[in-house]
Amino acid sequence: MRCSAEPLSRVFLELGPLTVYWYGVIIAFGAYLGLWLAIRETERLGLKKDLMIDGVVIAIPVAIISARIYYVLFEWERYTGGRWWDVFAIWEGGIAIHGALIGSVITAIIYARVKQISVWMLLDIAAPSILLGQAIGRWGNFMNQEAHGGPVSESFYNSFMQYLPAFINNQMCIDGTLYHPTFLYESVWNFLGVVLLVVLRRYNPLRGEVFLSYVIWYSFGRFFIEGMRTDSLYLFGEIRTAQAISVVLIIFAVTAIIYRRKTNLADKHYNGKKAK
């Protein structure tokens, strides 16, 4: 569908040679709210809030670096044309959630061992916060006009998109064509998941199942939304990397839940450092 609109500025603030982009501001805001949510749960369990603050100070840089490495590896040809320094230009977008998750989980495992606490407890505390950060972070993609779907048909616009706020439709108008706001679809899906995980966590869940439920919820939504996007990373041929990984993660999480229940590894909820 054809459209006409001026995009929003990607720049949040300019101070001389320093340029601050909306992308970074939104990512930072999502991280802050995620930390706030994690601290509340940490205190509810009778733990010191420094536990999560110290962990996040380590986990966020690792997550950003691993997310960028993951993206660059699957887009290597894009960075081998003489502009190798673009590898570091994360303010232009190009960080992969699955890469961030890999880095975050590895960090959590090491951090839990150092602090001598249950890694499942740490992951259960962090799961809703991670999803909240993802939900907010997608609006950084919105400001960059990326992570969108294919062109919108006139019938879809009349039945759905015309009811969206004008600023969303205007920002999805790229080079005269209106595109699906897949960033919005995923953001809404993630916000719903945050509510689900917080409720699940409050009703004495089995150990580790909040995090494993996060893996299932996010992967299920990502599989279908990824199929609509035009900027996917590809594993090989027409196999989209995010879809393949989503399937693997769902199988892993479901299998882990069943196995842990049958072997009594997923015992009742824990309190503080009692769960190892």
N, C-alpha and C positions, 0 to 999 in steps of 0.2 A: 504494500500500500504506500502510495506517495504521500509525502508530508513536507512541511516547511517550518523550521524552528531554529533558534539560536541555542547552542549548547551552553550549559553552565560552565563557569570557569573552574578549571582544575586546581587553581591556586587559592589557597586559604589566606596566605599572608606573605608579603614581600618586605623585607627589611634590608635595603641595600643589596649586597650580593647574595643574601640568604633568601631562599624561596621555600616556603612551607606549603606542601600540597595537601588537599583535602584527603587524599588516599591515606597518607600517613596519620593525619589527625583522627580519622574515623577508626583506623586500625588500633591506634593508641586508646581511643575512647572505649572500644570494645574490650580491650585487654583490662582496662581499669574497672569496668563494670563486672567483668568476669572475676577479677580478683576480689572485688567487694562481695560478690555472691559466695565465693569460696571461703572467705574469712568468716562470714556468718555461719556457715556450716561447720567450720573448724571449731569455732567457739561453742556451738551447740553440742558438739561431741566432747567438750571439756578439754580441748587442746589449745595451746597458745597460738594466737593468730600469726605470730612470727613464722610458724611452720610453713604456711602458704606463701607469705611474703618473700621469705628467703628462697623458697622453691621457684616462685614465679620470676624472681630476679635472674635465676639461672635458666629457667625453661624458655622464656620469651626469646632471648637472643639465639638460643639453640634452635628453637622452632622456626624462626625467620631464616636462619642460615640453611637449615635442612630443607625448608620449603623452597628456597631459591635454588639450591643444588638440584633438587628433584626436578624442578621446572626446566632448568638449563640443560640437564642431561637428556631430557626428552625433546628439547628444542635446540640441540647442539649445532645443527647446521645454520641456525639463525645467528649464532654468535661466532662463527668462524670465517666471516667475510671481511675481516680487517678491523672491526669495531669490537674487539674483545672486552673493552672496558664497560660495554653495555651490560655485561654479566652482573655488574654491581648496581645497575639502575633500577632498584626495586620500586622507586617512587612512580615508575611508569607502569607498574603492575607486573604480573609474571611471577607470582608465588603460588605454589600448589599446596592445597590443604592436606593432601595425603602425605606429602613430604614433611609438613609441620607436625602431623600426628606421629610419624615415625620418630622424629627427634624428641617430641614431648614424652612419648612412652618410654623411650630409652632413658631419658633424663629422670623420669619418675621412678624407674626401677633402681637406678643408681642412688638417687636421693633417698628413697625409702630404706635402702640398705644402710646408708650412712647414718640416718636418723633412727634406725632400728624400729621402724613401724611397718605396718602392713601395706604393701604396695597396692593391694586391692582397695584398702581404705582410702589411700591417696588418690587413686584413679576414680573412685566413686565420688569423692569430694569435688574433684576437678571436672568431671564429665559435663554437668550442666553449665559450668563456667566456660568450658571450651566451646560448647554449642552456642552459648550466648555471644561469645566473641565472633564466631563464624556468622551468626545472624546479622550482627551489626557490621562486620567487616565487608559483607557483600555490598553495602552501600558505598564503600570505597570503589568497588568495581563500577557501580552506577555513575559515580563522578568521573571515572575514566572512560565511560562509554565502552566497557568491555564486559565479558562474561554474559553476553546477550544471546538470544536465539536467532532463528531465521526471520525473514520478512513476515509481517503480519498480514493476513488476508483481510479484505474489507468486511466479510461476515464476522470474523473473530473480533474485529475492532468494534463493530456495532453491538455485538452481544456481550462484550466484556471490557475491552480497553477504554472505551469512551467514558466509562464510569471511574476510571483511575484519575488521580489528581493530575492536573495539566502538566506540572513540572516533570512528572515521570514520563509521560508521553513525549514531551518536548525533548527530553534528554535521550530518549530512545529513537528519536528522529535523526538518523545518521546519513549524511550525504543524500538527503531527500527521500530516504526509505525508512519506514517505521518497523522496528524490530521487536521481537518478543522480549519482555523484561524478565529473563530467566533468573537474573540476580534477585528479583522481587519474589519469584516463586520459591526459590531456595531460602531466602530470608524468612518468609512467612512459615515455611515448613520447619525451619530451625527454631523459631520462636515457640511454635507449638510443642516442639520436642523439649525445649527447656522447661515448660510447664509440666509436661509429662514426667520428666526425670526428677524434678523437684518433689512432685507428689509421691513418686515411687520411692524416693530416698527417705521421705518422712515417715513412711508406713513400714518401717522395720524390714527392709528388703534383705535378701540373702547376700552375703558378702560377694562383691564383684559384679553383681548383676545390674547395678546402675550404669557402670561403665560399658558393660557388654550390651545393654539395652540402647545406650547411646550409639554404639557401633552399628547396631541393626537399624535403628531409626534413621540416622544420617545416611547410611549407605543405601537404604531402600529409596529414599527421596532423591539422593544424588544420581542413582542409576537412571531414573526416568528423566530428570531435568537435564542431565548431561546429554541425553539423546537429542535434545532440542538445540543445544549450543552449536555455535559455528567456529569456536576457537579451541576445540578439544585437542588434547594431546593424544597421539595414537601409539598403541603398543606395536602393532604391525597391521598392514592392510587397512581394513575398515574397522578394526577392533579398537574402540576407544579405551584408553588407559584407565580412566576413572571408573568406567562401567565394569571393566574386568576386575579391578581391585575391589569395587563395591560388592560384587558377587562373592569373591573370595572371603571378604571380611564378614559378610552375612553368614556364610557357611561356617566360618571359624567361630563366630560369636554364638550361634545357635548350638553348635557342637560342644563348645566350652560350657555353656549353661547346662546342657543335658549331662555331660560327663561330670561336672562339679557337683551336681545334685545327686547323681547316683553314687558317687564316691564320698559323699559327705564333706567335700572340700568347701562347699558353699554353705557354711553353718550360719546361724543367726547373726544379726548385726553385731558389730563390735563397738567398744567404747574405748577411746583413747588408745593406749599402747598395749592393750590386752591381746589384741589380735595380731598374730605374727604371720 
